[in-house]
Amino acid sequence: MTFPLYLEAYKNGTLREIITSFESHLKQCQLCPRECKVNRYHSTGICGQGSTAKISAAVLHYGEEPPLVGEGGAGAVFFSGCSMKCVYCQNFGFSQMNRGREIDVRELGKLFLKIQEQGGETLDLVTPTPHLPHILKALEYAIEKGFKLPIVYNTSGYEKLETIKSLEGIVDIYLADIRYTSDDMGKKYSGVPDYWTVTRKSIKEMYRQVGAFKKNERFQRGLIIRHLVLPEKISGTEEMLDFLAFELSLSVPISLMSQYKPVYKASEYSELARRITPDEYNYALTLLEDYGFDGWMQHFEKKEEFRVKPLLEES
């Protein structure tokens, strides 16, 4: 099998077909589960995006999961906007307030090439779904000039099933959150009515496409699950592990995150207005170990140093 996957899709014309399909959404957008159906040439939907890609930052990121970072760092491109409205969003400046700058397809393609030239190990696309028409056109441009880094689809997990199906043969690595295992929690804290109903379907499709994450000398490919531990068991850790164990596989690695902070609008909710305790994180970690999952944990009391190397010119 070709690595990265999209090189074969480029050669056989599938990538061009997918680009054409995704471009149709600019006139009536249904890329995400919200299905706004807006004409993005004239207005914006819930995600706040129009007819041009918009990014807030591009960096070589050394704080992502270790195999994605390697020696050179993950080439993280942070896209503006989001279809979810998480009240505690750690990236609220660009995801909720839509900060960033517009970037045309050729410039975005050149940025992908710069990440490769600077030694990046992966192309880490953060919240990419609203920008898919532009991302894939930029990818096509970059491939023609020798681009060959594996794509990391860095997502909240709340994805339209048909959109994820369309990405088969393009994405090597899905880095997907499971925020909650309850639609009620998703509605209360993220403003979407069907988070778990939608997310469990999209994650099963990701797993069907690429399996559990694996890395060797020839390639890295597969699904990694991120799970942010929230106060008061809001994130539904045990139910999440049940789902993965019985509907996917114990071989799916889990990145168990402890960095929750009550930012943005979290202070308006008493149950979210504090950091998690060591006991809450250790409870989640014990569950993970009891089920038999592998993955990565974060040091709870020791501050993590996440180094980044900016790649965008100051405007």
Buried (B, 14 or more C-beta within 10 A) or exposed (E): EEBBBBBBBBEEEBBBEBBEBBBEBBEEBBBBBBBBEBBBEEEBBBBBBBBBBBBBBBBBBBBBBEBBBBEBBBBBBBBBBBBBBBBBBBBBBBBBBBBBEBBEBEEBBBBBBBBBEEEBBBBBBBBBBBBBBBBBBBBBBBBEEEBEBBBBBBBBBBBBEEBBEBBBBBBBBBBBBBBBBBBEBBBBBBBBEEBBBBBBBBBBBBBEBBBBBEBEEEBBBBBBBBBBBBBEBBBBBBBBBBBBBEEBEEBBBBBBBBBBEBBBBBEEBEEBEBBBEEEBBBBBBEBBEEBEBEBBBBEBEEEEEEEBBEBBEEE
